[in-house]
Amino acid sequence: MAAVLTNWTPWRGDAHGFNIGGPAPEIAGSPWINSKPLTLNELKGRVVLIEFWTYGCINCKNVIPQLRDWYEKYEKQGFTVVGVHSPEFFWEKSLDKVKIAVEKLQVRYPVVQDNDFNIWKRYGIRAWPTTLLIDRRGVLRYGHIGEGAYSKTESVIKQLLAE
């Protein structure tokens, strides 16, 4: 196993915190867009990028083109992107509006709606957008908050796919 990769330290002391290098919490939730409901157990053997976002956030929208590119580029090599839509504002909770945003933003990868922040809390997320990478064994290996770090993130994707 390669060294734990991170440029980010998880928040300590959070009851719902997580630990880079430890098992990734479950992503189960509902409803799902662009996919049947997924679980991390079903995705074992694949490298999984989880993106916590909300469609009203400009920073989140700015990250999506890169996510689309990676999804198209690496999906056949065992890579999956899962968007976790956790609304910042009440008006972002409507499933119909999330579906419209997914279509408008040309998001083709699976998206789970997380209106009650259950997945968000399991991971100890505190900001939009947050990108996490999980290796083929289900271990959380990398995280980045905000836009940018695209070269670094892609480098970690390639490393995890090669393992």
N, CA, C and O of each residue as an XYZ file, in Angstrom:
652
protein
N       0.839     -1.176      0.000
C       0.000      0.000      0.000
C       0.885      1.240      0.000
O       1.864      1.308      0.743
N       0.549      2.201     -0.814
C       1.291      3.456     -0.868
C       1.007      4.271      0.389
O       0.056      4.004      1.124
N       1.841      5.256      0.612
C       1.663      6.133      1.771
C       0.327      6.862      1.691
O      -0.205      7.105      0.607
N      -0.194      7.199      2.843
C      -1.430      7.980      2.897
C      -1.153      9.332      2.265
O      -0.167      9.991      2.595
N      -2.009      9.732      1.375
C      -1.840     10.980      0.640
C      -2.787     12.026      1.176
O      -3.988     11.777      1.285
N      -2.273     13.181      1.510
C      -3.165     14.242      1.962
C      -2.452     15.585      1.967
O      -1.248     15.665      2.213
N      -3.197     16.617      1.696
C      -2.730     17.988      1.893
C      -3.687     18.669      2.865
O      -3.762     19.896      2.925
N      -4.412     17.860      3.620
C      -5.535     18.347      4.408
C      -5.643     17.510      5.668
O      -5.520     16.286      5.618
N      -5.863     18.140      6.754
C      -6.041     17.439      8.015
C      -7.517     17.464      8.388
O      -8.123     18.535      8.433
N      -8.108     16.293      8.659
C      -9.520     16.290      9.047
C      -9.702     16.983     10.390
O      -8.759     17.113     11.171
N     -10.924     17.423     10.644
C     -11.224     18.111     11.884
C     -11.266     17.102     13.012
O     -12.035     16.143     12.957
N     -10.468     17.298     14.009
C     -10.413     16.383     15.150
C     -11.517     16.747     16.141
O     -11.908     17.908     16.260
N     -12.002     15.744     16.837
C     -12.966     15.988     17.887
C     -14.404     16.061     17.414
O     -15.309     16.170     18.240
N     -14.644     16.005     16.123
C     -15.989     16.028     15.579
C     -16.593     14.630     15.735
O     -15.994     13.640     15.316
N     -17.757     14.559     16.326
C     -18.400     13.265     16.543
C     -18.634     12.527     15.232
O     -18.721     11.299     15.220
N     -18.735     13.253     14.144
C     -18.951     12.639     12.832
C     -17.705     12.762     11.972
O     -17.792     12.665     10.748
N     -16.558     12.972     12.581
C     -15.325     13.165     11.839
C     -14.875     11.901     11.138
O     -15.445     10.827     11.327
N     -13.864     12.045     10.345
C     -13.309     10.912      9.623
C     -11.802     11.006      9.709
O     -11.248     11.984     10.210
N     -11.158      9.986      9.217
C      -9.718      9.925      9.335
C      -9.118      9.471      8.016
O      -9.382      8.356      7.564
N      -8.324     10.314      7.403
C      -7.626      9.915      6.183
C      -6.726      8.745      6.554
O      -5.966      8.810      7.520
N      -6.823      7.691      5.783
C      -6.099      6.466      6.077
C      -6.980      5.431      6.743
O      -6.577      4.281      6.918
N      -8.190      5.839      7.115
C      -9.145      4.921      7.730
C     -10.248      4.560      6.744
O     -10.279      5.083      5.630
N     -11.146      3.678      7.141
C     -12.235      3.298      6.244
C     -13.167      4.472      5.966
O     -13.497      5.245      6.866
N     -13.581      4.594      4.720
C     -14.499      5.664      4.330
C     -15.897      5.353      4.843
O     -16.351      4.213      4.742
N     -16.590      6.353      5.393
C     -17.985      6.155      5.807
C     -18.887      5.875      4.599
O     -18.521      6.152      3.457
N     -20.031      5.339      4.867
C     -20.984      4.959      3.824
C     -21.546      6.184      3.103
O     -21.665      7.264      3.683
N     -21.885      5.997      1.835
C     -22.487      7.063      1.014
C     -23.965      6.812      0.761
O     -24.604      7.575      0.037
N     -24.514      5.764      1.342
C     -25.917      5.430      1.105
C     -26.812      6.594      1.509
O     -26.623      7.209      2.559
N     -27.774      6.878      0.671
C     -28.750      7.926      0.897
C     -29.783      7.859     -0.209
O     -29.796      6.904     -0.986
N     -30.642      8.850     -0.293
C     -31.621      8.885     -1.372
C     -32.264     10.259     -1.436
O     -32.295     10.994     -0.449
N     -32.770     10.591     -2.598
C     -32.813      9.835     -3.846
C     -31.511      9.986     -4.641
O     -30.664     10.824     -4.334
N     -31.385      9.151     -5.664
C     -30.224      9.174     -6.556
C     -30.638      9.684     -7.927
O     -31.754      9.446     -8.390
N     -29.724     10.382     -8.556
C     -29.908     10.896     -9.919
C     -28.801     10.274    -10.769
O     -27.660     10.184    -10.315
N     -29.109      9.852    -11.965
C     -28.160      9.257    -12.919
C     -27.682      7.869    -12.506
O     -26.729      7.358    -13.094
N     -28.308      7.250    -11.525
C     -27.833      5.958    -11.055
C     -28.876      5.312    -10.159
O     -29.740      5.984     -9.595
N     -28.779      4.008    -10.040
C     -29.494      3.308     -8.980
C     -28.793      3.679     -7.682
O     -27.672      4.185     -7.728
N     -29.406      3.447     -6.531
C     -28.724      3.715     -5.262
C     -27.423      2.917     -5.166
O     -27.380      1.734     -5.506
N     -26.380      3.571     -4.705
C     -25.063      2.955     -4.584
C     -24.624      2.915     -3.126
O     -25.071      3.713     -2.302
N     -23.743      1.971     -2.828
C     -23.083      1.901     -1.526
C     -21.587      1.739     -1.786
O     -21.185      1.306     -2.866
N     -20.774      2.082     -0.807
C     -19.336      1.893     -0.962
C     -18.982      0.418     -1.090
O     -18.026      0.068     -1.781
N     -19.741     -0.446     -0.433
C     -19.487     -1.875     -0.555
C     -19.615     -2.318     -2.016
O     -18.815     -3.117     -2.500
N     -20.628     -1.792     -2.711
C     -20.813     -2.116     -4.127
C     -19.680     -1.554     -4.984
O     -19.377     -2.100     -6.045
N     -19.061     -0.477     -4.536
C     -18.020      0.191     -5.312
C     -16.611     -0.282     -4.953
O     -15.636      0.211     -5.520
N     -16.488     -1.236     -4.015
C     -15.160     -1.779     -3.688
C     -14.537     -2.315     -4.964
O     -15.215     -2.926     -5.790
N     -13.258     -2.086     -5.117
C     -12.558     -2.470     -6.334
C     -12.446     -1.307     -7.307
O     -11.743     -1.408     -8.312
N     -13.129     -0.206     -7.023
C     -13.066      0.998     -7.841
C     -12.475      2.125     -7.002
O     -12.600      2.137     -5.778
N     -11.838      3.061     -7.673
C     -11.407      4.303     -7.025
C     -12.610      5.232     -7.081
O     -13.206      5.417     -8.143
N     -12.967      5.815     -5.950
C     -14.174      6.641     -5.876
C     -13.806      8.060     -5.456
O     -13.137      8.268     -4.443
N     -14.249      9.024     -6.242
C     -14.145     10.433     -5.887
C     -15.520     10.862     -5.413
O     -16.505     10.714     -6.136
N     -15.590     11.390     -4.205
C     -16.843     11.929     -3.680
C     -16.714     13.442     -3.661
O     -15.744     13.988     -3.136
N     -17.695     14.105     -4.234
C     -17.716     15.567     -4.292
C     -18.933     16.078     -3.543
O     -20.067     15.849     -3.962
N     -18.699     16.766     -2.439
C     -19.780     17.408     -1.698
C     -20.000     18.779     -2.324
O     -19.084     19.600     -2.390
N     -21.230     19.017     -2.784
C     -21.522     20.249     -3.512
C     -22.969     20.641     -3.311
O     -23.768     19.895     -2.744
N     -23.286     21.835     -3.791
C     -24.654     22.313     -3.870
C     -24.761     23.193     -5.102
O     -23.832     23.941     -5.405
N     -25.875     23.119     -5.818
C     -25.953     23.787     -7.116
C     -25.985     25.311     -7.036
O     -25.747     25.973     -8.046
N     -26.270     25.885     -5.875
C     -26.273     27.340     -5.739
C     -24.896     27.933     -5.468
O     -24.753     29.154     -5.411
N     -23.899     27.103     -5.303
C     -22.540     27.537     -4.960
C     -21.698     27.690     -6.216
O     -21.492     26.718     -6.942
N     -21.209     28.893     -6.485
C     -20.418     29.136     -7.696
C     -19.125     28.341     -7.678
O     -18.685     27.862     -8.723
N     -18.504     28.190     -6.506
C     -17.274     27.399     -6.424
C     -17.539     25.940     -6.795
O     -16.723     25.300     -7.458
N     -18.678     25.429     -6.364
C     -19.058     24.054     -6.712
C     -19.251     23.921     -8.221
O     -18.794     22.952     -8.827
N     -19.923     24.885     -8.816
C     -20.143     24.861    -10.265
C     -18.823     24.911    -11.017
O     -18.687     24.287    -12.069
N     -17.849     25.647    -10.489
C     -16.558     25.772    -11.160
C     -15.760     24.476    -11.150
O     -14.913     24.275    -12.021
N     -16.008     23.598    -10.195
C     -15.292     22.321    -10.086
C     -15.869     21.272    -11.041
O     -15.146     20.380    -11.483
N     -17.136     21.366    -11.357
C     -17.830     20.329    -12.120
C     -17.193     20.027    -13.475
O     -17.108     18.848    -13.821
N     -16.737     21.002    -14.271
C     -16.109     20.624    -15.540
C     -14.910     19.682    -15.367
O     -14.711     18.777    -16.177
N     -14.129     19.890    -14.332
C     -12.990     19.008    -14.089
C     -13.452     17.618    -13.677
O     -12.875     16.619    -14.104
N     -14.491     17.550    -12.850
C     -15.040     16.251    -12.446
C     -15.579     15.490    -13.654
O     -15.362     14.286    -13.787
N     -16.281     16.203    -14.532
C     -16.807     15.566    -15.758
C     -15.663     14.996    -16.583
O     -15.753     13.882    -17.099
N     -14.585     15.769    -16.703
C     -13.433     15.330    -17.492
C     -12.816     14.063    -16.900
O     -12.555     13.100    -17.622
N     -12.585     14.064    -15.591
C     -12.004     12.875    -14.960
C     -12.932     11.675    -15.088
O     -12.471     10.563    -15.344
N     -14.213     11.883    -14.917
C     -15.175     10.787    -15.021
C     -15.099     10.148    -16.406
O     -15.042      8.925    -16.527
N     -15.097     10.971    -17.441
C     -15.035     10.457    -18.812
C     -13.682      9.811    -19.102
O     -13.618      8.800    -19.802
N     -12.622     10.374    -18.583
C     -11.262      9.922    -18.861
C     -10.912      8.602    -18.161
O     -10.231      7.758    -18.744
N     -11.371      8.418    -16.920
C     -10.911      7.296    -16.107
C     -11.980      6.261    -15.752
O     -11.659      5.239    -15.146
N     -13.231      6.500    -16.110
C     -14.322      5.611    -15.707
C     -14.064      4.165    -16.140
O     -14.335      3.240    -15.374
N     -13.556      3.961    -17.332
C     -13.321      2.606    -17.836
C     -12.127      1.933    -17.168
O     -11.924      0.728    -17.320
N     -11.334      2.715    -16.427
C     -10.179      2.160    -15.713
C     -10.528      1.805    -14.262
O      -9.661      1.388    -13.495
N     -11.789      1.970    -13.899
C     -12.198      1.619    -12.543
C     -12.391      2.817    -11.639
O     -12.196      2.716    -10.428
N     -12.772      3.948    -12.207
C     -12.939      5.190    -11.460
C     -14.402      5.604    -11.482
O     -15.053      5.557    -12.526
N     -14.917      6.011    -10.328
C     -16.297      6.473    -10.207
C     -16.322      7.814     -9.489
O     -15.607      8.013     -8.507
N     -17.140      8.727     -9.977
C     -17.399      9.986     -9.282
C     -18.805      9.891     -8.709
O     -19.735      9.458     -9.389
N     -18.952     10.297     -7.459
C     -20.273     10.380     -6.824
C     -20.418     11.794     -6.286
O     -19.641     12.228     -5.435
N     -21.410     12.502     -6.783
C     -21.729     13.816     -6.250
C     -22.692     13.671     -5.085
O     -23.704     12.979     -5.193
N     -22.381     14.320     -3.976
C     -23.285     14.343     -2.826
C     -23.826     15.763     -2.737
O     -23.118     16.684     -2.328
N     -25.089     15.933     -3.124
C     -25.695     17.265     -3.124
C     -26.267     17.565     -1.744
O     -27.314     17.042     -1.360
N     -25.558     18.419     -1.006
C     -25.966     18.837      0.337
C     -26.313     20.319      0.275
O     -25.410     21.150      0.174
N     -27.587     20.671      0.332
C     -28.017     22.045      0.078
C     -27.605     23.030      1.169
O     -27.744     22.767      2.364
N     -27.099     24.161      0.722
C     -26.756     25.223      1.671
C     -28.005     25.990      2.103
O     -28.124     26.403      3.257
N     -28.941     26.175      1.155
C     -30.152     26.953      1.411
C     -31.394     26.097      1.201
O     -31.350     25.112      0.465
N     -32.497     26.463      1.839
C     -33.749     25.728      1.748
C     -34.187     25.524      0.298
O     -34.656     24.444     -0.061
N     -34.036     26.550     -0.533
C     -34.514     26.468     -1.920
C     -33.702     25.485     -2.769
O     -34.093     25.183     -3.896
N     -32.589     24.986     -2.249
C     -31.778     24.006     -2.986
C     -32.180     22.560     -2.670
O     -31.556     21.623     -3.167
N     -33.208     22.377     -1.853
C     -33.623     21.037     -1.431
C     -34.538     20.326     -2.422
O     -34.675     19.104     -2.351
N     -35.155     21.038     -3.322
C     -36.114     20.445     -4.251
C     -35.421     19.467     -5.203
O     -34.481     19.838     -5.905
N     -35.892     18.215     -5.222
C     -35.337     17.216     -6.131
C     -35.460     17.676     -7.578
O     -34.528     17.501     -8.363
N     -36.591     18.257     -7.937
C     -36.769     18.728     -9.312
C     -35.721     19.774     -9.681
O     -35.183     19.747    -10.788
N     -35.426     20.697     -8.760
C     -34.420     21.725     -9.030
C     -33.013     21.135     -9.108
O     -32.192     21.587     -9.907
N     -32.737     20.132     -8.284
C     -31.423     19.468     -8.363
C     -31.298     18.754     -9.702
O     -30.243     18.814    -10.333
N     -32.357     18.080    -10.147
C     -32.335     17.405    -11.454
C     -32.099     18.396    -12.584
O     -31.333     18.118    -13.506
N     -32.757     19.556    -12.516
C     -32.561     20.598    -13.536
C     -31.109     21.070    -13.530
O     -30.506     21.240    -14.589
N     -30.549     21.281    -12.341
C     -29.152     21.724    -12.227
C     -28.202     20.663    -12.764
O     -27.248     20.991    -13.469
N     -28.447     19.400    -12.442
C     -27.605     18.308    -12.937
C     -27.619     18.280    -14.459
O     -26.576     18.110    -15.090
N     -28.794     18.447    -15.047
C     -28.899     18.460    -16.511
C     -28.202     19.687    -17.092
O     -27.429     19.567    -18.043
N     -28.466     20.852    -16.535
C     -27.877     22.098    -17.033
C     -26.342     22.078    -16.934
O     -25.648     22.574    -17.821
N     -25.829     21.502    -15.848
C     -24.381     21.440    -15.636
C     -23.740     20.235    -16.328
O     -22.531     20.027    -16.227
N     -24.553     19.445    -17.028
C     -24.095     18.273    -17.773
C     -23.371     17.263    -16.879
O     -22.344     16.698    -17.255
N     -23.930     17.056    -15.697
C     -23.391     16.073    -14.762
C     -23.949     14.715    -15.177
O     -25.161     14.502    -15.141
N     -23.065     13.797    -15.571
C     -23.496     12.468    -16.007
C     -23.187     11.387    -14.979
O     -23.671     10.261    -15.089
N     -22.386     11.731    -13.991
C     -22.035     10.762    -12.950
C     -23.135     10.717    -11.893
O     -23.974     11.616    -11.840
N     -23.144      9.679    -11.048
C     -24.180      9.544    -10.019
C     -24.159     10.697     -9.017
O     -23.102     11.193     -8.628
N     -25.354     11.101     -8.617
C     -25.526     12.150     -7.602
C     -26.561     11.652     -6.607
O     -27.630     11.175     -6.985
N     -26.225     11.772     -5.326
C     -27.174     11.435     -4.269
C     -27.572     12.731     -3.562
O     -26.727     13.573     -3.260
N     -28.853     12.873     -3.307
C     -29.338     14.055     -2.605
C     -29.222     13.807     -1.101
O     -29.656     12.771     -0.596
N     -28.630     14.772     -0.395
C     -28.330     14.634      1.036
C     -28.959     15.794      1.814
O     -28.267     16.521      2.528
N     -30.274     15.959      1.669
C     -30.966     17.107      2.274
C     -30.853     17.162      3.793
O     -30.871     18.249      4.370
N     -30.739     16.027      4.440
C     -30.642     15.991      5.899
C     -29.194     15.972      6.394
O     -28.945     15.869      7.595
N     -28.246     16.072      5.463
C     -26.809     16.129      5.781
C     -26.296     14.876      6.483
O     -25.326     14.942      7.238
N     -26.933     13.747      6.241
C     -26.479     12.509      6.871
C     -25.109     12.083      6.365
O     -24.238     11.732      7.162
N     -24.906     12.109      5.056
C     -23.610     11.733      4.482
C     -22.570     12.782      4.860
O     -21.451     12.445      5.247
N     -22.940     14.039      4.746
C     -22.080     15.171      5.137
C     -21.529     14.974      6.553
O     -20.331     15.125      6.792
N     -22.421     14.636      7.481
C     -22.024     14.445      8.887
C     -21.131     13.226      9.060
O     -20.172     13.261      9.832
N     -21.443     12.138      8.339
C     -20.613     10.933      8.444
C     -19.155     11.231      8.093
O     -18.230     10.665      8.676
N     -18.973     12.133      7.128
C     -17.620     12.483      6.675
C     -17.022     13.672      7.428
O     -15.833     13.953      7.280
N     -17.806     14.358      8.214
C     -17.291     15.513      8.951
C     -16.999     16.704      8.050
O     -16.068     17.465      8.313
N     -17.776     16.870      7.001
C     -17.560     17.955      6.034
C     -17.974     19.279      6.667
O     -18.896     19.337      7.480
N     -17.269     20.344      6.275
C     -17.557     21.676      6.804
C     -17.642     22.753      5.742
O     -17.909     23.910      6.066
N     -17.421     22.405      4.477
C     -17.410     23.448      3.445
C     -17.735     22.846      2.080
O     -17.510     21.662      1.827
N     -18.267     23.697      1.214
C     -18.521     23.348     -0.190
C     -17.480     24.038     -1.049
O     -17.078     25.154     -0.720
N     -17.040     23.454     -2.090
C     -17.025     22.028     -2.378
C     -15.901     21.331     -1.614
O     -14.878     21.940     -1.302
N     -16.100     20.068     -1.323
C     -15.054     19.228     -0.738
C     -14.937     17.977     -1.600
O     -15.929     17.313     -1.902
N     -13.703     17.672     -1.987
C     -13.393     16.514     -2.819
C     -12.651     15.486     -1.977
O     -11.688     15.820     -1.287
N     -13.095     14.242     -2.033
C     -12.452     13.144     -1.315
C     -12.168     12.009     -2.284
O     -12.934     11.778     -3.220
N     -11.066     11.299     -2.062
C     -10.748     10.117     -2.865
C     -10.642      8.897     -1.963
O     -10.016      8.929     -0.903
N     -11.272      7.824     -2.417
C     -11.303      6.551     -1.703
C     -10.654      5.506     -2.597
O     -10.967      5.415     -3.784
N      -9.745      4.716     -2.024
C      -9.050      3.712     -2.831
C      -9.930      2.483     -3.058
O     -11.059      2.411     -2.573
N      -9.393      1.527     -3.800
C     -10.159      0.341     -4.203
C     -10.586     -0.528     -3.021
O     -11.510     -1.332     -3.145
N      -9.925     -0.372     -1.883
C     -10.253     -1.162     -0.694
C     -11.245     -0.448      0.222
O     -11.656     -1.005      1.240
N     -11.633      0.782     -0.133
C     -12.588      1.527      0.686
C     -11.942      2.409      1.734
O     -12.591      2.815      2.698
N     -10.643      2.712      1.544
C      -9.907      3.549      2.484
C      -9.881      4.983      1.968
O      -9.577      5.222      0.799
N     -10.198      5.927      2.834
C     -10.157      7.350      2.503
C      -8.697      7.771      2.397
O      -7.936      7.630      3.355
N      -8.299      8.293      1.219
C      -6.884      8.536      0.978
C      -6.498      9.988      0.728
O      -5.328     10.346      0.862
N      -7.466     10.833      0.366
C      -7.110     12.205     -0.013
C      -8.323     13.098      0.135
O      -9.458     12.654     -0.039
N      -8.082     14.345      0.454
C      -9.161     15.314      0.507
C      -8.675     16.700      0.135
O      -7.524     17.060      0.383
N      -9.567     17.469     -0.464
C      -9.272     18.865     -0.804
C     -10.548     19.682     -0.635
O     -11.626     19.259     -1.052
N     -10.420     20.845     -0.024
C     -11.548     21.752      0.152
C     -11.411     22.897     -0.839
O     -10.334     23.479     -0.974
N     -12.496     23.223     -1.531
C     -12.521     24.367     -2.431
C     -12.151     24.007     -3.859
O     -12.021     22.838     -4.223
N     -11.987     25.046     -4.647
C     -11.564     24.875     -6.035
C     -10.057     24.643     -6.076
O      -9.350     24.827     -5.085
N      -9.590     24.235     -7.254
C      -8.148     24.129     -7.459
C      -7.584     22.782     -7.070
O      -8.317     21.827     -6.814
N      -6.253     22.725     -7.031
C      -5.488     21.503     -6.759
C      -5.831     20.409     -7.774
O      -5.760     19.223     -7.451
N      -6.195     20.792     -8.979
C      -6.614     19.817     -9.983
C      -5.475     18.886    -10.384
O      -5.689     17.683    -10.531
N      -4.276     19.418    -10.564
C      -3.134     18.572    -10.936
C      -2.822     17.575     -9.830
O      -2.584     16.398    -10.106
N      -2.819     18.027     -8.596
C      -2.547     17.155     -7.460
C      -3.622     16.079     -7.357
O      -3.310     14.901     -7.186
N      -4.881     16.480     -7.461
C      -5.979     15.514     -7.352
C      -5.885     14.476     -8.466
O      -6.056     13.283     -8.214
N      -5.619     14.913     -9.683
C      -5.502     13.954    -10.787
C      -4.308     13.025    -10.588
O      -4.374     11.844    -10.931
N      -3.234     13.547    -10.042
C      -2.072     12.718     -9.745
C      -2.431     11.616     -8.748
O      -2.001     10.474     -8.905
N      -3.215     11.953     -7.729
C      -3.643     10.952     -6.748
C      -4.586      9.947     -7.403
O      -4.493      8.749     -7.134
N      -5.498     10.419     -8.265
C      -6.390      9.500     -8.994
C      -5.560      8.476     -9.755
O      -5.818      7.275     -9.668
N      -4.566      8.946    -10.498
C      -3.726      8.039    -11.294
C      -2.983      7.055    -10.399
O      -2.878      5.873    -10.727
N      -2.470      7.533     -9.278
C      -1.745      6.656     -8.359
C      -2.672      5.579     -7.798
O      -2.304      4.406     -7.741
N      -3.866      5.977     -7.388
C      -4.803      5.017     -6.813
C      -5.272      4.009     -7.858
O      -5.481      2.839     -7.535
N      -5.439      4.447     -9.109
C      -5.813      3.515    -10.173
C      -4.699      2.518    -10.466
O      -4.969      1.381    -10.851
N      -3.454      2.936    -10.286
C      -2.303      2.067    -10.563
C      -2.048      1.048     -9.448
O      -1.355      0.053     -9.662
N      -2.601      1.291     -8.271
C      -2.354      0.381     -7.147
C      -3.080     -0.939     -7.322
O      -2.980     -1.817     -6.466
